[in-house]
Amino acid sequence: GVLLKNSIMAWDALIQDDEDVMAGEVEDFKNTGGGAILEVSVPGIQLDTASIRRVSQRAGVRVVVSTGFYTWDSWPERFLNLSVRAYRDHMLSEIRYGAQETDIRPGCIKIAVEDLNQMEENALRAAAQAACETGLPLTVHPCSKRGADQLLLIKILREEGLDPGRVVFAHTSVEDRPASFRELIEHPELYQVTTELARRIMDEGANCSFEFCNPLGFEMMGRYRVGDFGRMSGLCQLIRAGYADRIVLGNDVCGRTMLRRGGALGYTRLTTFVLPALRQAGEIPERAVRQIMTDNPARILAY
């Protein structure tokens, strides 16, 4: 129970390096309707690419790996303070010859942005250039601070000539949330579902990803986490407003306590919880479900 509530406080709870466990988790996803997984872990949080192939083969599920960078403060030292060209050349090398000294070629580029300092901006511009040169899609993970300004990030990507239709913004928020549980108790009116930002991002031509991920607990650090229902409410509003052609869904499974074998739902959270709930409570038409779960990923990942 302590780990489920505060798993980020325990290093061991964040590691997923047991191939038998992970093959079982991915096979569960397959048995509940899943056919493919886009894995966007990159330097800073990167998994073992060769191991991913073995898990994919054992489970019978296609896995697309990525190249790119997580936030600058997680980078290995060799990636610090490089030029746009150097970051671009690294990504192009992995795309052409294989990631992590394997022959496994990435099918996506991933960049996480926190401060949008010079290093992160260089990496973002390099990713846009690599996407333009190869045709690969770009997933952008906006974190906080300046990196949370998705409209600014779109402007930078446009400056590099990248079509926003090739871009997916991860962790799209449709909630205004209190900063802490205390603030929620004292000012419950501060919590509301709002789709304005998501609409602006998609009106720019970009795609939005919504993750339903058995959230890691942050209670010990005083951070307030809302469950998935507010996110699902905003998602239903966007679908009804005609944005289904710009939406994808994800899991963001990033710790042992988020796995089925760790007490949660793992990758099956999409297939056994989110989709049934959207169909039942949200009354989402099947054509929208197919568009979000199949057609949009096929369009975005094709190159």
Secondary structure, 3 states (H helix, E strand, C coil): CHHHHHHHHCHHHHCCCCHHHHHHHHHHHHHCCCCEEECCCCCCCCCCHHHHHHHHHHHCCEEECEEEECCHHHCCHHHCCCCHHHHHHHHHHHHHHCCCCCCCCCCEEEEEECCCCHHHHHHHHHHHHHHHHHCCCEEEEECCHHHHCHHHHHHHHHHCCCCHHHEEECCCCCEECCCCHHHHHHCHHHCEECCHHHHHHHHCCCEEEEECCCCCCCHHHCCCCCCCHHHHHHHHHHHHCCCHHHEEEECCCCCHHHCHHHCCCCCHHHHHHHHHHHHHCCCCCHHHHHHHHHHHHHHHHCC
